[in-house]
Amino acid sequence: MGILKVMFFWLSEDEWVEQSNQERGEQSHQDSWVSGIHAILQTEATTIFSETHCQLSSHEETKASKCNSELALENAALLSKIETLKQELESSRLKCRSREAPH
């Protein structure tokens, strides 16, 4: 009976070792699977960030272009007003000179 118990112990230990090796193999497989998933998610996150950044950059570029166009229109309007004021000033000077000139 004592020998039977010892054999059972050895069989149990072998089974335990085999099961332990199998679990380590599964754990290793799971670890590599998790690493693979992590790499995929990291790549996706990087891609999404890049696309979002490009979209934001494009949006900012469009916004800046629109702003520049608006500023160009405002500048053109101001230059036109300045030119009109210069002409009015010159006209006023000519009127003043003509009044001051002896007849």
C-alpha positions in Angstrom: 0.0 0.0 0.0 2.9 2.3 0.8 4.4 1.7 -2.7 1.0 2.5 -4.3 0.8 5.8 -2.5 4.3 6.7 -3.6 3.5 5.8 -7.2 0.3 7.9 -7.0 2.4 10.7 -5.6 4.8 10.5 -8.5 2.0 10.2 -11.1 0.4 13.2 -9.5 3.7 15.1 -9.5 4.3 14.3 -13.2 0.7 15.3 -14.0 1.3 18.5 -12.0 4.6 19.2 -13.8 2.9 18.5 -17.1 -0.1 20.7 -16.2 2.3 23.4 -14.9 4.2 23.3 -18.2 1.0 23.4 -20.1 -0.2 26.4 -18.1 3.1 28.2 -18.7 2.8 27.5 -22.4 -0.8 28.8 -22.3 0.4 31.8 -20.3 3.2 32.4 -22.8 0.7 32.1 -25.6 -1.6 34.5 -23.8 1.3 36.9 -23.1 2.2 36.9 -26.8 -1.4 37.4 -27.8 -1.8 40.3 -25.4 1.5 41.8 -26.7 0.1 41.4 -30.3 -3.2 43.0 -29.4 -1.3 45.8 -27.5 0.8 46.4 -30.6 -2.2 46.5 -32.9 -4.1 48.9 -30.5 -1.0 51.1 -30.2 -0.7 51.3 -34.0 -4.4 52.1 -34.4 -4.1 54.8 -31.7 -1.1 56.3 -33.5 -3.0 56.2 -36.8 -6.1 57.8 -35.3 -3.9 60.5 -33.6 -2.1 61.2 -36.9 -5.4 61.4 -38.9 -7.0 63.6 -36.2 -3.9 65.8 -36.1 -4.0 66.1 -40.0 -7.7 66.9 -39.9 -7.1 69.5 -37.2 -4.2 70.9 -39.2 -6.3 71.0 -42.3 -9.1 72.7 -40.4 -6.7 75.2 -38.9 -5.2 75.8 -42.3 -8.7 76.4 -43.7 -9.5 78.7 -40.8 -6.3 80.6 -41.2 -6.8 81.0 -45.0 -10.4 82.3 -44.4 -9.0 84.7 -41.8 -6.3 85.9 -44.2 -8.9 86.4 -46.9 -11.1 88.5 -44.5 -8.1 90.5 -43.4 -7.1 91.1 -47.1 -10.6 92.4 -47.8 -10.5 94.7 -44.7 -7.1 96.0 -45.8 -8.3 96.6 -49.3 -11.3 98.5 -47.8 -9.1 100.5 -45.5 -6.7 101.4 -48.4 -9.6 102.5 -50.4 -10.9 104.7 -47.6 -7.4 106.1 -47.1 -7.2 106.9 -50.9 -10.6 108.6 -50.7 -9.5 110.7 -47.7 -6.3 111.7 -49.5 -8.3 112.8 -52.5 -10.7 114.7 -50.3 -7.8 116.3 -48.4 -6.1 117.4 -51.7 -9.4 118.7 -53.0 -9.9 120.7 -49.7 -6.3 122.1 -50.0 -7.0 123.2 -53.6 -10.2 125.0 -52.6 -8.4 126.7 -49.7 -5.6 127.8 -52.1 -8.0 129.1 -54.6 -9.8 131.1 -52.0 -6.5 132.5 -50.7 -5.2 133.3 -54.2 -5.7 137.0 -55.2 -8.3 137.5 -57.9 
